[in-house]
């Protein structure tokens, strides 16, 4: 197929495939192959999911009620009359960018579909490469531009590469037992390959020697937490760090200048998982049926910001403290990796660091269902009773201190739900 039109232009696309079936030479030469199809696709698309006014300079008349303009409005008693309708001005909301153009994505995909053993074993494998250019961003403006100095710009270019494999095995013997098991696994990597200097503030980094260029788009930037100061000697031997002391978090002096400051920040992780996967199993025996689905994520880091509630007594003063603070460092509990209790954050432990990064790995039993068909009700009525549970089991990394990696920064896990149902058909 060719062409995709919209009001922003024409973006070409095409796909092609080649298929070998049992009707060809495969039957005689490769009898174990039931089906084989090669696919290739290419396409280019534009991103139009931003404001239609992104290219324009925008001003708003915000009247307000304070005659001296103290409430953010533009009305002002410029004549000093003290009464009557105040003259109103305009306030800048967004600067213009006449050179703004659409972000575009070009993607290639090559895949294979296959079947073996009379299609009892089937599957597909896909590999894709996607390049996004002129990514649309709204970077924070520099302070000298004042209010309304921000404007949309074309930012970084990024490459994405990924692979996905799907396998299914179905068995249906003549004993009344049939089952199907399928699994999929996928992985992807992305990398920023171009970064204009004008949009550095829209991406993590220090804007000079440490930028997102060459890294994953979602990379984390911050300090490296190097454990807890356990002795006064460790405190004395460490670099100058405001607020340091026994029981406090120790931050690494990356540039070895003897002082902990902004120059000691670096890229400390990324959220992208190593791979994600799923397993689905269904079985039927006579009038009984059974199904379950597992889903998991391996690798990657999550920003567990909820630790400001669970691990600290100083970062959210006045709220209930988390149970983990019961195991906080103390002179009699020096093996703890949780900071000592304090009501003053002199050590600036709220700064973003590896202390808040935890493994995103988990495996979940998403659904489990057992059913029974009531086939003897009548000739015209069919019924099935079933019991289903969702989100029944979660296996997470021992290093993850939260409730659930999926319900991140929440004190509540995704709830388990149990359903008893009856299906009736006529």
C-alpha positions in Angstrom: 0.0 0.0 0.0 1.2 3.5 -0.6 0.4 6.9 0.8 -1.2 8.4 3.9 -2.7 11.9 3.5 -3.6 14.5 6.1 -3.7 18.2 6.2 0.0 18.3 7.1 1.3 16.4 4.1 1.7 13.0 2.5 3.6 10.3 4.4 4.4 7.2 2.2 4.1 3.7 3.4 4.3 0.2 1.8 4.4 -3.4 2.8 5.1 -6.6 1.0 5.1 -10.3 1.8 6.1 -13.7 0.4 4.4 -16.9 1.5 5.2 -20.6 1.1 2.4 -23.0 1.9 2.0 -26.8 1.8 0.7 -26.5 -1.7 4.2 -25.8 -3.0 7.4 -27.7 -3.1 7.5 -27.6 0.7 5.2 -30.7 1.0 7.8 -32.9 -0.8 11.0 -31.3 0.4 10.3 -30.0 3.9 7.3 -32.0 5.2 7.6 -30.7 8.8 6.8 -27.1 7.6 3.1 -26.3 7.5 3.3 -22.7 6.7 6.0 -20.0 6.1 5.6 -16.3 5.3 8.1 -13.6 5.1 7.0 -10.0 5.6 8.6 -6.6 5.2 7.0 -3.2 5.8 8.2 0.4 5.6 6.4 3.5 6.5 6.7 7.2 7.4 4.3 9.1 9.6 4.0 12.6 10.9 3.2 13.6 14.5 0.4 16.1 14.7 -0.5 15.6 18.4 0.4 19.1 19.7 -1.6 22.3 19.8 -2.7 23.8 16.6 -1.4 27.2 17.9 2.1 25.8 18.7 3.7 27.9 15.9 2.2 31.2 17.1 3.1 33.8 19.7 0.2 33.9 22.2 -1.0 36.7 24.4 -3.9 36.7 26.8 -5.9 39.5 28.4 -6.2 38.5 32.0 -8.2 41.2 33.7 -7.9 40.2 37.4 -9.4 42.0 40.3 -6.5 43.7 42.0 -6.1 47.3 40.7 -2.4 47.1 41.2 -2.0 43.9 39.2 -0.8 41.8 42.2 -3.1 38.9 41.5 -1.5 38.0 38.1 -4.0 39.9 36.1 -3.2 42.7 33.6 -5.7 45.2 34.8 -4.0 48.2 36.4 -5.1 51.6 37.7 -2.6 53.5 35.5 -4.4 56.8 36.0 -4.6 56.6 39.8 -8.4 57.2 39.8 -9.0 54.5 42.3 -12.4 53.7 40.9 -14.2 52.6 37.8 -13.3 50.1 35.0 -9.6 49.5 35.0 -7.7 49.4 31.7 -6.5 45.9 30.8 -3.4 44.9 29.0 -2.0 41.6 27.7 0.4 39.0 29.1 2.7 36.8 27.0 1.9 33.1 27.2 4.0 31.6 24.4 6.6 32.9 22.0 6.3 32.3 18.2 8.5 29.8 16.2 7.9 30.3 12.5 10.5 27.5 11.7 8.6 24.8 13.6 8.0 21.7 11.5 6.3 18.4 12.1 8.0 15.5 13.9 8.3 12.5 11.7 8.9 8.8 12.3 10.3 6.3 9.7 9.9 2.6 10.5 11.0 -0.6 8.9 9.8 -4.0 10.0 10.9 -7.5 8.9 9.1 -10.5 10.1 8.4 -14.2 9.6 5.3 -16.3 10.3 5.7 -20.0 10.5 3.9 -23.2 11.3 5.3 -26.7 11.9 3.9 -30.2 12.5 0.6 -29.5 10.8 0.4 -26.1 12.5 0.4 -27.6 16.0 3.4 -25.3 16.5 3.0 -21.8 15.1 4.6 -18.5 15.7 6.0 -15.3 14.4 9.2 -13.2 14.9 9.5 -9.5 14.1 12.4 -7.1 14.1 11.8 -3.3 13.7 13.9 -0.2 13.4 12.3 3.1 13.9 13.8 6.6 13.7 12.1 9.7 15.0 13.4 13.0 13.8 12.6 16.6 14.8 10.9 15.5 18.0 8.5 18.2 19.2 9.3 19.6 22.7 8.5 22.6 24.9 11.8 23.2 26.8 11.9 25.4 29.9 12.9 28.9 28.8 16.0 30.7 30.2 15.1 33.2 32.9 16.2 36.3 31.0 13.3 35.7 28.5 10.8 36.3 31.3 7.1 35.2 31.3 5.9 33.8 28.0 9.4 33.0 26.8 8.7 29.3 26.2 8.0 28.0 22.7 7.7 24.7 20.9 10.9 23.5 19.2 12.1 20.6 17.1 14.4 18.7 19.4 16.2 15.4 19.4 16.3 12.6 16.9 16.0 9.1 18.3 16.6 5.5 17.1 14.5 2.6 18.3 15.2 -1.1 17.7 13.2 -4.0 18.9 12.5 -7.7 18.6 9.4 -9.8 19.4 8.9 -13.6 19.3 5.6 -15.4 19.7 5.2 -19.1 19.9 2.0 -21.2 20.3 1.6 -25.0 20.7 -1.8 -26.5 20.4 -2.6 -30.1 21.1 -6.0 -31.8 20.6 -5.9 -35.6 21.0 -8.8 -37.9 20.8 -9.1 -38.5 24.6 -11.2 -35.4 25.2 -8.2 -33.4 26.4 -7.0 -30.4 24.5 -4.7 -27.6 25.5 -2.9 -24.6 24.1 0.2 -22.9 25.5 1.6 -19.7 24.0 4.3 -17.4 25.0 5.8 -14.1 23.8 8.9 -12.2 24.6 10.0 -8.8 23.3 12.8 -6.3 23.9 13.6 -2.9 22.6 16.4 -0.3 22.9 16.3 3.4 22.1 19.1 6.0 21.8 19.1 9.7 21.2 21.3 10.2 18.2 21.0 14.0 17.7 20.5 16.8 20.2 20.3 20.5 19.3 21.9 22.8 21.9 18.7 24.9 21.9 16.7 22.1 23.6 19.2 20.8 26.2 17.0 22.0 29.0 14.2 19.7 27.8 16.2 16.6 28.5 18.1 15.2 31.5 21.7 16.2 31.9 23.9 19.1 33.0 23.7 20.8 29.6 27.4 20.6 28.9 29.5 17.4 29.0 26.7 15.2 30.4 23.8 15.1 28.0 21.2 12.6 26.9 23.0 12.2 23.5 23.9 8.6 23.0 21.6 7.4 25.8 18.1 6.2 26.3 15.5 9.0 26.2 14.2 8.2 29.7 17.6 8.0 31.4 17.8 9.1 35.0 20.2 11.9 36.0 21.2 12.4 39.6 23.5 11.5 42.5 24.9 8.1 43.4 24.0 7.1 47.0 26.9 5.2 48.4 25.3 3.7 51.5 25.0 5.1 55.0 27.8 6.7 57.1 28.2 4.1 59.9 31.1 5.5 61.8 32.5 8.9 62.6 35.7 7.9 60.8 33.7 7.4 57.5 32.3 10.8 58.0 35.7 12.4 58.5 37.3 10.7 55.6 34.6 11.6 53.1 34.4 14.7 50.9 32.8 17.9 52.1 29.1 17.2 52.2 26.8 19.6 53.9 24.8 17.9 56.6 26.8 14.7 56.6 27.0 12.6 59.7 26.6 9.1 61.1 23.3 7.6 59.9 23.1 9.9 56.9 23.2 9.0 53.2 26.7 9.2 51.7 26.9 10.6 48.1 29.8 9.8 45.8 32.3 12.4 44.8 32.4 11.6 41.1 34.8 14.3 40.0 37.1 13.8 43.0 37.2 17.5 43.9 36.6 17.0 47.6 33.1 18.5 47.5 29.6 17.1 46.9 27.7 19.4 44.6 25.8 19.5 41.3 29.0 18.5 39.5 28.7 15.1 41.0 25.5 14.2 39.2 25.6 11.7 36.4 23.3 9.3 34.5 22.4 6.7 37.0 20.0 4.3 35.3 17.2 3.9 32.8 13.6 2.7 33.0 13.8 0.5 29.9 13.4 -3.2 30.8 15.7 -5.8 29.4 12.7 -7.7 28.1 9.0 -8.2 28.8 7.2 -11.5 28.4 3.9 -13.4 28.8 2.7 -17.0 29.1 -0.9 -18.0 28.3 -2.2 -21.5 29.0 -5.7 -23.0 28.3 -6.9 -26.5 28.7 -10.2 -28.3 28.2 -11.1 -31.8 29.4 -14.6 -33.0 28.8 -16.9 -30.4 30.4 -14.1 -28.7 32.4 -11.9 -25.8 31.2 -9.0 -24.0 32.7 -7.0 -20.9 31.7 -4.2 -18.8 33.2 -2.1 -15.9 32.1 1.3 -14.8 33.4 2.9 -11.5 32.5 6.4 -10.2 33.5 9.0 -7.6 33.2 12.8 -8.1 33.6 15.3 -5.4 34.1 15.0 -1.6 34.2 14.7 0.8 37.1 11.8 2.7 38.5 11.9 6.0 40.4 10.3 5.0 43.7 9.6 8.5 45.0 7.2 7.1 47.5 10.2 6.4 49.7 10.0 10.0 51.0 7.0 8.7 53.0 8.3 5.2 53.8 12.0 5.8 54.7 12.3 9.4 56.0 10.9 11.3 59.0 12.2 14.7 57.7 11.0 14.9 54.1 7.3 15.1 54.7 7.0 16.5 58.2 3.6 16.1 59.8 2.5 12.9 58.1 2.6 9.4 59.3 5.9 7.7 58.9 6.3 4.4 57.0 6.9 1.1 58.8 10.4 1.0 57.3 11.5 3.8 59.6 11.2 1.3 62.4 14.4 -0.2 61.0 16.2 3.1 60.5 19.9 3.4 61.3 20.8 4.0 64.9 23.9 3.5 67.1 22.4 0.1 68.0 21.3 -0.7 64.4 24.3 0.2 62.4 23.7 -2.4 59.6 20.6 -0.7 58.4 20.6 1.0 54.9 17.7 3.3 55.9 18.8 6.8 57.1 18.6 7.7 60.8 15.4 9.5 62.0 15.6 13.3 62.0 13.2 16.2 61.7 15.7 18.3 59.7 16.8 17.4 56.2 20.3 19.0 56.6 21.9 16.4 54.4 19.5 17.2 51.4 18.5 13.5 51.2 15.5 14.5 49.1 17.9 15.2 46.2 17.3 12.7 43.3 19.8 9.8 43.7 20.1 6.1 43.2 18.6 5.7 46.7 15.2 6.2 45.0 15.9 3.9 42.1 14.8 0.3 42.5 14.4 -2.8 40.2 11.3 -2.8 38.0 11.4 -6.6 37.7 8.2 -8.6 38.4 6.1 -11.6 37.4 2.4 -11.6 37.9 -0.4 -14.2 37.6 -2.8 -11.9 35.8 -5.8 -14.2 35.4 -6.8 -17.7 36.5 -10.1 -19.1 35.5 -11.8 -22.5 36.0 -15.1 -23.3 34.3 -17.6 -26.1 33.9 -20.1 -26.6 31.1 -23.7 -27.5 32.1 -24.6 -29.4 28.9 -27.5 -31.4 30.2 -29.9 -28.6 31.0 -31.9 -29.0 27.8 -31.3 -29.3 24.0 -31.7 -25.6 23.4 -30.1 -24.1 26.5 -26.3 -24.1 27.1 -24.7 -22.9 30.3 -21.3 -22.5 31.8 -20.4 -21.6 35.4 -16.9 -20.2 36.1 -14.7 -18.8 38.8 -12.1 -16.2 37.9 -9.4 -14.3 39.7 -7.3 -11.5 38.5 -4.0 -10.1 39.8 -3.7 -13.0 42.2 0.1 -13.3 42.7 3.0 -10.8 42.3 6.6 -11.9 42.5 8.9 -8.9 42.7 12.6 -8.3 43.3 13.7 -8.5 46.9 15.4 -5.1 46.4 12.1 -3.4 45.6 10.8 -1.9 48.9 7.4 -0.8 47.6 4.1 -2.5 47.4 3.9 -3.1 43.7 6.2 -2.0 40.9 3.2 -1.4 38.7 1.4 0.8 41.2 4.5 2.8 41.7 4.5 5.7 44.2 1.3 4.5 45.8 0.8 2.8 49.1 -1.8 0.5 47.6 -1.2 -2.5 45.3 -3.4 -3.3 42.3 -6.3 -5.2 43.9 -7.1 -8.8 43.4 -10.6 -9.4 42.0 -12.6 -12.6 42.2 -15.6 -13.2 40.0 -18.2 -16.0 40.1 -20.2 -16.0 36.8 -22.7 -17.9 34.8 -22.9 -17.8 31.0 -26.2 -18.9 29.4 -26.9 -19.1 25.7 -30.1 -20.2 23.9 
